[in-house]
Amino acid sequence: MRALKFPFSIDTNGHVATADTYEQVVRGQLIDVLMTNFSERVMRPVYGSNLGAALFDPTDELVQADAAQQVVQRVNQWAPRVVLRKVGFSSEALQPGKLFVTVDYSAGAFDQSRQLRLPVSEFLSEETPV
């Protein structure tokens, strides 16, 4: 199976880089669904997870739990190859004001467990100067 590599790039020969393994294809699809907001795709206006709108208050634990449930539903709908194990949100002391989504997944029932961590939101915290 060959597909475009995510993120899009050009290889050393000047050709479009391709993902050569099934795991790379599944990882690219997961990132695509997570980072796409509604109405970004002209012919698919409800494609993606719309995390920006789901996390209107990223510091609230109930909002994070609801957003995690929405991520599970939308990944299952738009990227059925991804087997989700856990979705969570966290912030770091080293990067105050940033919220990260962490997804534990596998590329099929018999694949090893993998983890993907992406920044999804920036917010003002007590440590962030205004």
Secondary structure, 3 states (H helix, E strand, C coil): CCEECCCCCECCCCCECEECCHHHHHHHHHHHHHHCCCCCCCCCCCCCCCHHHHCCCCCCHHHHHHHHHHHHHHHHHHCCCCEEEEEEEEECCCCCCEEEEEEEEECCCCCCCEEEEEEEEECCCCCCCC
